Amino acid sequence: MMIAAMMLMSIGAFAQGKMAVGANLGYAAYGDSYNPMGIGAKFQYEFVENIRGELAYNYWFPKDKAGVMDFDLNFQYLFPVAEDIKIYPLAGVNIAMQHGDMDEKESIFGFNIGAGAEYYLSEQLKLNLDIKYQRNKKTKTINGYDYDVKFDGPVFQMGIAYVF
């Protein structure tokens, strides 16, 4: 009975956090091999006051039949700097995958580190701007030659989210 009561209390605590869903437009400076423009979706959950987790999916449009998509799990610490403005550092993990019409597709595990800011238009609607460095790189050997497969570099994203 005691365990059931503790589980119910933890469910209530979980439901009290702020959540948000949103969309992003992005520019990834991966280099000339990929199209730098992309779109994405995100889900944010504020576990405790000013500490938030974010799960995001980004689709970077193909160039020459090859593109990249990635999944991010980031953590952010929110600093309120004005009534409707918060800034935050972010850090997290990432998996990037090639997509498109190609012989071999690669998936690479990496990390993100950066910062962002958000502006609340209302209690339920906010705009954001993120700047992060995404590090995804591995060396592959084919026919005795090494070459780097990488989806790393600065990523700039701006977005909108609905808070509930």
VOPAGU-2260 file (C-alpha; in pm, 1 decimal, decimal comma):
REM VOPAGU-2260
SITE   aa  ch    i         X         Y         Z
SITE  MET   A    0       0,0       0,0       0,0
SITE  MET   A    1     285,7     236,8      87,6
SITE  ILE   A    2     452,3     170,2    -250,2
SITE  ALA   A    3     126,9     243,6    -436,4
SITE  ALA   A    4      89,8     574,7    -249,2
SITE  MET   A    5     448,0     673,5    -334,7
SITE  MET   A    6     389,8     589,0    -702,0
SITE  LEU   A    7      75,7     804,3    -712,5
SITE  MET   A    8     261,8    1095,8    -551,5
SITE  SER   A    9     545,9    1067,0    -805,1
SITE  ILE   A   10     297,0    1066,4   -1095,4
SITE  GLY   A   11     146,1    1386,9    -954,2
SITE  ALA   A   12     491,2    1543,2    -927,0
SITE  PHE   A   13     573,0    1444,1   -1285,7
SITE  ALA   A   14     253,4    1600,1   -1420,3
SITE  GLN   A   15     329,9    1936,6   -1257,2
SITE  GLY   A   16     627,9    2017,8   -1481,3
SITE  LYS   A   17     601,7    2252,8   -1775,5
SITE  MET   A   18     598,4    2088,6   -2116,9
SITE  ALA   A   19     627,7    2233,6   -2465,5
SITE  VAL   A   20     611,0    2109,4   -2823,5
SITE  GLY   A   21     747,0    2304,5   -3114,9
SITE  ALA   A   22     910,7    2331,8   -3453,8
SITE  ASN   A   23    1249,1    2463,7   -3571,5
SITE  LEU   A   24    1410,2    2599,7   -3885,7
SITE  GLY   A   25    1781,9    2540,7   -3897,6
SITE  TYR   A   26    2112,8    2600,7   -4067,8
SITE  ALA   A   27    2387,7    2338,2   -4017,3
SITE  ALA   A   28    2739,2    2435,1   -4122,4
SITE  TYR   A   29    2852,6    2075,8   -4194,3
SITE  GLY   A   30    3047,5    2176,7   -4503,0
SITE  ASP   A   31    2986,9    2153,0   -4877,1
SITE  SER   A   32    2881,7    1786,0   -4879,1
SITE  TYR   A   33    2537,3    1850,6   -4731,6
SITE  ASN   A   34    2253,1    2097,9   -4773,2
SITE  PRO   A   35    2271,4    2327,5   -4470,6
SITE  MET   A   36    1894,4    2393,7   -4445,1
SITE  GLY   A   37    1662,4    2185,4   -4229,8
SITE  ILE   A   38    1345,4    2161,9   -4024,5
SITE  GLY   A   39    1278,3    1995,2   -3693,9
SITE  ALA   A   40    1039,2    1915,7   -3412,5
SITE  LYS   A   41    1099,2    1917,1   -3037,4
SITE  PHE   A   42     947,3    1820,0   -2704,7
SITE  GLN   A   43    1062,6    1992,3   -2385,2
SITE  TYR   A   44     995,6    1898,7   -2024,6
SITE  GLU   A   45    1099,7    2110,0   -1723,4
SITE  PHE   A   46    1178,4    1851,0   -1453,8
SITE  VAL   A   47    1233,4    2101,5   -1175,7
SITE  GLU   A   48    1233,6    2477,3   -1182,2
SITE  ASN   A   49    1483,6    2599,6   -1445,1
SITE  ILE   A   50    1612,9    2251,5   -1543,1
SITE  ARG   A   51    1472,9    2114,5   -1866,4
SITE  GLY   A   52    1522,3    1818,6   -2097,5
SITE  GLU   A   53    1463,4    1841,9   -2471,6
SITE  LEU   A   54    1412,0    1564,0   -2724,0
SITE  ALA   A   55    1445,7    1686,8   -3083,4
SITE  TYR   A   56    1438,6    1548,7   -3436,9
SITE  ASN   A   57    1598,7    1741,5   -3723,1
SITE  TYR   A   58    1575,6    1670,5   -4094,7
SITE  TRP   A   59    1847,2    1831,8   -4306,7
SITE  PHE   A   60    1739,6    1847,7   -4670,7
SITE  PRO   A   61    1930,2    1637,8   -4927,7
SITE  LYS   A   62    2200,5    1772,0   -5156,5
SITE  ASP   A   63    2305,3    1552,8   -5449,5
SITE  LYS   A   64    2068,5    1280,2   -5318,4
SITE  ALA   A   65    2231,4    1267,0   -4971,4
SITE  GLY   A   66    2100,2    1428,2   -4656,0
SITE  VAL   A   67    2127,0    1400,8   -4278,6
SITE  MET   A   68    1873,1    1355,8   -4001,6
SITE  ASP   A   69    1949,3    1357,1   -3632,7
SITE  PHE   A   70    1797,7    1296,1   -3292,4
SITE  ASP   A   71    1909,8    1508,1   -2996,1
SITE  LEU   A   72    1864,5    1463,5   -2622,1
SITE  ASN   A   73    1970,8    1791,1   -2460,7
SITE  PHE   A   74    1959,6    1930,8   -2110,8
SITE  GLN   A   75    1920,8    2304,1   -2048,7
SITE  TYR   A   76    1952,0    2524,0   -1741,1
SITE  LEU   A   77    1722,0    2826,3   -1770,6
SITE  PHE   A   78    1832,2    3171,6   -1649,6
SITE  PRO   A   79    1547,6    3427,1   -1640,3
SITE  VAL   A   80    1698,9    3762,0   -1748,7
SITE  ALA   A   81    1375,9    3961,6   -1790,7
SITE  GLU   A   82    1006,3    3899,8   -1738,6
SITE  ASP   A   83     957,2    3720,0   -2071,9
SITE  ILE   A   84    1316,8    3625,4   -2162,3
SITE  LYS   A   85    1529,3    3326,4   -2057,0
SITE  ILE   A   86    1877,2    3222,5   -2168,7
SITE  TYR   A   87    2027,2    2877,6   -2127,8
SITE  PRO   A   88    2337,8    2669,9   -2184,5
SITE  LEU   A   89    2267,1    2332,1   -2341,5
SITE  ALA   A   90    2451,5    2002,3   -2353,1
SITE  GLY   A   91    2347,2    1662,6   -2476,7
SITE  VAL   A   92    2392,7    1359,7   -2695,9
SITE  ASN   A   93    2310,6    1312,2   -3060,5
SITE  ILE   A   94    2282,4    1044,1   -3324,3
SITE  ALA   A   95    2313,4    1155,6   -3686,8
SITE  MET   A   96    2217,0     939,4   -3985,0
SITE  GLN   A   97    2249,5     981,2   -4358,5
SITE  HIS   A   98    1937,0     953,1   -4571,4
SITE  GLY   A   99    1875,3     959,5   -4943,2
SITE  ASP   A  100    1974,8     761,9   -5249,7
SITE  MET   A  101    2325,6     628,4   -5177,4
SITE  ASP   A  102    2504,4     293,3   -5156,5
SITE  GLU   A  103    2617,8     310,1   -4793,2
SITE  LYS   A  104    2446,1     499,6   -4514,3
SITE  GLU   A  105    2623,6     593,7   -4194,3
SITE  SER   A  106    2499,6     654,5   -3838,4
SITE  ILE   A  107    2725,6     834,8   -3594,8
SITE  PHE   A  108    2683,9     894,9   -3222,1
SITE  GLY   A  109    2797,3    1237,9   -3099,9
SITE  PHE   A  110    2728,0    1527,3   -2867,6
SITE  ASN   A  111    2591,8    1884,7   -2863,6
SITE  ILE   A  112    2705,8    2183,1   -2663,3
SITE  GLY   A  113    2581,0    2538,8   -2698,3
SITE  ALA   A  114    2345,7    2808,9   -2576,4
SITE  GLY   A  115    2007,4    2953,9   -2651,0
SITE  ALA   A  116    1749,2    3216,3   -2565,5
SITE  GLU   A  117    1371,9    3216,1   -2559,9
SITE  TYR   A  118    1113,1    3491,7   -2560,1
SITE  TYR   A  119     758,1    3434,7   -2438,1
SITE  LEU   A  120     499,8    3596,5   -2665,3
SITE  SER   A  121     232,2    3478,5   -2417,5
SITE  GLU   A  122     205,5    3219,0   -2140,4
SITE  GLN   A  123     152,3    2945,9   -2400,2
SITE  LEU   A  124     368,6    3061,6   -2692,9
SITE  LYS   A  125     744,3    3122,4   -2709,8
SITE  LEU   A  126    1013,5    3185,7   -2971,1
SITE  ASN   A  127    1368,6    3053,7   -2940,0
SITE  LEU   A  128    1713,7    3083,1   -3093,8
SITE  ASP   A  129    1978,4    2812,4   -3035,9
SITE  ILE   A  130    2342,5    2805,4   -3135,8
SITE  LYS   A  131    2526,8    2480,6   -3074,6
SITE  TYR   A  132    2826,6    2282,9   -3186,1
SITE  GLN   A  133    2732,0    1933,5   -3299,6
SITE  ARG   A  134    3018,5    1682,5   -3296,2
SITE  ASN   A  135    2961,1    1362,9   -3496,1
SITE  LYS   A  136    3269,8    1215,0   -3660,6
SITE  LYS   A  137    3427,4     875,9   -3725,8
SITE  THR   A  138    3706,3     743,7   -3946,3
SITE  LYS   A  139    3622,6     460,5   -4184,4
SITE  THR   A  140    3868,1     241,2   -4377,6
SITE  ILE   A  141    3771,6     119,2   -4725,3
SITE  ASN   A  142    4019,1     -62,4   -4949,6
SITE  GLY   A  143    4306,5      39,7   -4722,8
SITE  TYR   A  144    4222,7     412,6   -4731,6
SITE  ASP   A  145    4097,2     607,6   -4431,5
SITE  TYR   A  146    3839,1     877,1   -4470,5
SITE  ASP   A  147    3629,6    1076,0   -4224,4
SITE  VAL   A  148    3254,1    1055,0   -4212,4
SITE  LYS   A  149    3133,0    1359,9   -4025,7
SITE  PHE   A  150    2824,6    1562,4   -3955,1
SITE  ASP   A  151    2983,9    1812,0   -3723,9
SITE  GLY   A  152    2997,6    2186,3   -3702,3
SITE  PRO   A  153    2795,2    2481,5   -3581,3
SITE  VAL   A  154    2416,3    2453,7   -3596,3
SITE  PHE   A  155    2185,1    2755,5   -3578,8
SITE  GLN   A  156    1813,7    2703,8   -3512,0
SITE  MET   A  157    1517,3    2930,6   -3454,2
SITE  GLY   A  158    1180,3    2801,2   -3353,2
SITE  ILE   A  159     840,6    2837,1   -3196,2
SITE  ALA   A  160     682,5    2625,9   -2923,4
SITE  TYR   A  161     347,8    2582,3   -2750,3
SITE  VAL   A  162     375,6    2555,7   -2370,2
SITE  PHE   A  163     125,9    2349,9   -2170,8
